[in-house]
Amino acid sequence: MSDEQSPRDPRQHGTDEPPRSGDTQRIPAYGDYPGTAPQRHGLGEAPRGYGYPEQGGPRQVGPQYVPAAATERPVRRGKSGLLAGALILALLSGGIGGVVGGYVASRDSGGSSPISAPAVGQGAAAAPEGSVQWAAERIIPSVVMIDVRTQRAQGSGSGVILTSDGLIVTNNHVVAPSGGTVEVSFYDGTTATGTVIAGDPNTDVAVVQVEGRTDLTPATLGSSRDLRVGQDVVAVGSPLGLDGTVTSGIVSALHRPVSATGEGGDQYTVIDAIQTDAAINPGNSGGALVNMDGEIVGINTAIATLGAMPGVNPGSIGLGFSIPIDQARRIADELATTGRAETASLGVFVDMRDPERGALVTEVIAGSAAQDAGIPEGAIITRLDDRIITSAAGLIAAVRAQVPGQTVAITWTDGPGGEERAVDVQLGTQGSTP
């Protein structure tokens, strides 16, 4: 965003002094490890972490700081950069994102009873097809609450059932602090222990396996490719520990590049997001965004805020963000099958100090897709296929939305006002650490 200001880097990665606003940091698009971020500000205060010990929230759009990504190699000193043009988010789970206050009900003194919507036909008229009620009745049984407890603290988030035998997709930032084990609460009031199979911090997707269940209701997955701005959607999750909460709204925007960080800067994610005004709050992370047929079109992950006390997430202001299900489904399948995920890689580093438009390439990685296609250092990338690139974050989000090995058309110039050139690029692969 052109009006972003500089955030602080809570990690002070590699230096004892705060970064200078004129500094830039190497941001791979994709394939390197961010170091110290320059100071910028977004829409509000940046979250301080995942929300422990109190219930945290979705990723928060606020001042942006760049944490170390676990899957990227250390940065060499001397270059820097921040993802310009990205909204800065707060993680939305109840143990994720900006800290939000305590649980609505005490989870330690007897626990809370699951909140479930009445089944179709329980003394109520049948819902009109395509209504919010219709969509909610079809998705609520497939959305779970995920509780994370450690010796330090506790938090909660949401998840979506993929298979009848207990494979669940959620956000990586929901389960990353768990130590590998979580408690899953189902629509029918039962609970079970879940094992975190794998998570990918690059895409903020993780999968959990619950043992001993074969009777679960899998969600019906739709296609985010078919979404249109203005389309009605429903969000379902467990904000502040309130299981089965349903909110409704519309698709406000598509292909919104947003970035978010985890506790202490330990997770950094750039998402090619679906934006919605359906209310999304702390505890919704990993939950469902569905169309009016009750089909999953996104996994809720972050919100924007106007700012609050440091470390406090004030909740929804009608700017929520979801991972498109087409990407989330592919990553979840890979994580469940191989324990790792692969994302597309262009093989360049981009500068936060954006030119008038586009993403400025500060370095081309040897042997990368960009080098093979002849994209040079100093190029300003302005398009990926038909998508206009206005910032470094926009380029990273656009590349990550592709499939490794896919061929895309990259348009670039050698400077502001320069002649545009277009090349076909077969994207490479960046893998996550198992």
N, C-alpha and C positions, 0 to 999 in steps of 0.2 A: 504494500500500500504506500502511496506516495507520501502520506501524512504520518507515517510511523515515526516515532521517536526512539531514542536509544534505551535498551534495557540494561540492566546489570547482568553480569555473569555470576550466578551464585556459586559456581564451582571454583572460580578463579583458577581455571585450568592452565597450568604451566607458567603462572606468573603470580607474584605477590601484589601486583598493582592492577587496578581496574583497567579494562581495555579503553583505548582512546576512540573517540567517535569517528575519527578518520581512518581507523584501521579496517582492514578487510580480512576475511577468513576464507580459506579454501573450502568451498562446499561442492562435493562431488555430485555430478549428475550423470553417472553416479559411480562411486567406488573409492571414497576416502573417508577419513575420520576427522570430523570437525574439531578444531581446537578452540582457542579463546575467541569469543564472539565480540564484535564491536557493540557498543551500547546503542540500543534503539528502543523506542517505545511503540506500543501498538495502541489498543483501545482501552486498556486498563492495567491493573497490577498483575504481574505474572504470578502464577501459582508457585508455592514453595515446595510442593511435592505431591505425593499420592493421597494425602488426606489423613494419614495416621497421626495420632491415635484416633482422631475423630473421623466422622464420615467425610470422605473427600468427594470430589465431584468430577464432572467431565473435564476434559482438557479445556482450558480457558483461553479465549482470545484476549490477549493483553500484551504487555511488553514481552518481547521475544528474546529468549536466550538460548544458546545452543549447547546442549549436553553432548557428552561423548556417546557415539553410537557403538554398540557392542560389536557390530559386524564390520566395522571399517578400520583400516590400518591407521596408525598414528600420523598426525599431520606434521609436515616439516615446518620449522619455524620460519617466519618472515612473510607468510601469506595468510590472509584471513578472508572473512566474508560472512555475511548473514543472509538468510533467505529473504530478499526484499520482495515486497508485494504479497507476503503471506500474512494471513490473519494469525494471531497468536492465540492458542486455545488452552482451555483447562480440561484435564481429563475428567470424564463424567462419572466415574464409578464411585461407589461409596467407599472408597479406599483408594481413590484415584483422583488426581487432579488437585485443584485448589481445595484447601481445607474448608469444610462447611459446617461445623457444629456437630453436635452429638447425634446419636440415633434417635429416631422418633420414638421407638420403643426399646427398652433395655434388652440387649441380646444376651446379657450374662445372667440376668435374674429370671430364669424360666423361659426366656426366648419370647418371640412374638409369633402369633398365629399367622399363617400365610393368608393373604388377602386374595380371594378368587372371585371371578365374575360368575354369575349364575349360568348354568348350562342352558343351551337353547331349549326352550319349551318349559322351563321351570316357572310356571305361573305367569309368564309374560308372553306378549304377542311376538310372533316370529319377526325377526329383524328384516327390514326391506333390503333386498340384495343391493350391494354397493354402498350401503350406509356405514357410518362409523361403527355402529353396533355389530353389523354383519362382519366387518373386517376384524373387529376385536374378538368376537366369539371364535373366529377361526385361528387366531394367532396366540391368544392368551395361554392355552394349554402347552404351547411349545416354547414359552419363555420362562427362564428360571432365574432365581437369585443366587448369586455366588458370594459366599462369605469367606473372607481371608483373615486368618488369625495367626499372629506370630507372637513371640515373647515380648516384642516391642509394643505391638498395638494391633488394631483390627480395622477392617473396612469391608465394604461390600460393593458389588457391581451386579451386572446382569449377564445373561447368556442366552443363546438360541439353540434348541435341540436340532441336530442334523439327522440322527438315526434313532430308531426305536430302542437300540441297545446302549444308548447313553453317550454318543459322541456330541459334544457341545462346542460351539464356536463363541468366542468372546474377544475382548480386547486384551492385547498383551499387557497393557499397563494395569489391568485389573488383577491379573494373576502373577505378575512378575515378582511382587514381594512375598509370595505365598510359601516359598520353600518347596514347592512341588505338590502340595496337597491343599484342597479347598473343600468347603462344605457346600453342597448344592441343595437348594430348596425348590421343590416342584409345585406345580399348580394344585395338586391334590392334597397338599399339606405334608407330604412325606419328604424326607431328606436322605441324602447319601453322600458318601465321601467321593470326591473326584480327584483324579491324578492329572496334573498338567503334563500333557504329552510333549508339547513344544510351543514356542512362541516366537514371533518375528518382530523385533522392535522397529524395523524399517517401515512395515506396513501397519503395525499395531494390531496384528491378528494373532490369536492363540487358540489352541484346541485343548479341551479337557475331556477325559474319559471317565464315566461313572460305571462302576462295576455292579453286577447283580441286578440290573434292570433290563427287561426285554419288552416292556409294555409302554414305552414312552411315545409321545405323539410328535413326530418330526414336523418341522415347519415346512411349508411349501415355499420353495425359492423361486422368485420371479427373475426379472432381468432389469438391471439398472440402465441398460442401453436404451430401453423403451421409455424411460422417464421423460417428462416434459415439464417445463417451468409452469407453475400454476396448478399442477395436478394435485388432487387431494391425497394426503398420506396420514397414517396413524403411527404414533410412537408408543411402544410398550416396554416397560422395564420396572425397576425397583428403586425409584428415587427415594433417598433417605430411608431405605429399608422397607418401603411400602410396596410389597409384591403386587404384580399384576396391574400396575397403574397405567391407564390409557389416556393419551392426549392426542389431539388431532390438529392438523394444519395443512399447509400446502408445500410443494417443492418451491422454494424461493429462488434458487439458482442451482446451476449444474457446473461441474468442473471448477469449483472454487478451490484454489490452492491455499491450504491452511497448514500451519505448523504448530506443533505442541511439544511440550517437554514433560518429563517425569520428575520424580523427587530428586533434588540435588543435581538436576541436569543429567540423569542417568539414562534417559531415553529421549530420542529426538525423532519425530515423525513428520513427514510432509505428506499430506493426503490430497488426492484429487477428489474433493468432497462434494457430496450432495448437501446443499444448504436447505434448512427447513425452519418454519416458524412454529412447528409443533413443540410444545413445551418439553424441554429436555433439561434434567437437573442432576445433581450429584447422585450417583447410584444407577443412572441410566446407561452408563458405559457398558458396551457389549450387548445391549438390548436391541430390539427390532424396530426398524422403520419399514412399514408395509404399505402396499397400495390398497385400494378399496376392494380388491378381491382377496385380501388377507395374505398376499404373497410378499415375502421378504424382498425388499429392494435395497436395503442398506443396514449396516451395523452402526448404531449410534456411538459416537466416540468423544465429541467435544462441543463446547459452547463458547460463545463470545460474551464478555462482560464489559461493563462501563467502568470497572475499577472498584476497588473496595479496600478494606484494611489489608495489609500484607498478609498473605497466607489464607485469606478468606474468600471463598467463592460465593457470591451473592445469589447465584442461581440464574434461571432462564430470563433472558430479555428478548426472546423470540429469534435468536440467532444460534441455531443448533447445526451440527455437522455430522454426517454419517459417511462411513466407508462404503462405496458402491458394492453391491452384493456380487457383481460379476468378478471383481477383484478379490473380495473376501472369500468367496467360494473357492477360487483357484488356489489361493494361499492356504486356506484351511485343508483342502485336499492334499496338498503337498506336505504340510506339517504332519497330518495324520498318517500319511503313507511313508514318508522318509525322515521325518523329524527336522526338516529344514525347508526353507522356502527360497525361491529364486525370484528376483526382480530384474526388470530390464535395466540395462546400463548403456549410456551413451559414451561415457569415458572422458568427460571433461570436468574441469573445475570452473565454477562461475563466481562472479564478483557481486557482492551485495550492492555496490554503488552503481545502480542501474543507469544505463544511458537513457535517452529520451524514451526509448521503448526497447524491449527485447532483453536478452540475457547475455552478458558479456563473458566470453570464454577467456579465462586467465591462464589455463594450462590444458594441454591435450595429453592424455595418458598414452604412453607408447603401447602400440599393439591394440589399441581400443577401436571400437566401432567408428568413433569420430575420426581418428587418424586414418583408418582404412578408407573413409569416404572423402578425405581431403579437407576436413574442416580445420582451419588453422587457429592458433592462439591469436586472440584479438578479435575474432569473429563475434558479431552480435547476432544471436539466433532470434529470429522474429516469428517463426512459424514451425509447428510440427503438424504435418498433414494440413488440415484446414483450420487448425486451432491457432489463434493468435497468441504469441508469447509476449507478455509485457514485463516479466520480471524473472529473476533467477528462480524464485520459488515456483513460478508458473511453469518453467521448463522442467524442474525436478518432478513436480506433480504430474506433468504430462508424460514424461518418460516412464515414471513408475506405474502409470495407468496402462502401459503397454505390456505385451507378453514377450519374454525373452526370445530372441531370434526373429521377432517380427520386423518387417521392413517398413520404414516410415520415410516420408519426405521431409527433409529439414531445409528451411529457407534461412539464409543468413546474409549479412552484409559485412564489409570490412570497416565500417564506421558509420556514424550518424549521417544519413543522407546518401550513403554509398549505394552502389548498384546491388540489387538483390540477386542472389544465386540460390539455386535449389539442387539438392543432391539426395539420392536415395541412400538410406543408411539401414543396414541390418543390425539391430540392437544386440548388444552382448548380454551377459548374464552376471548378476551379482548375487551370491548366495548368503543366507543367514547362517550364523553359527549354531550348530545343533545344541 
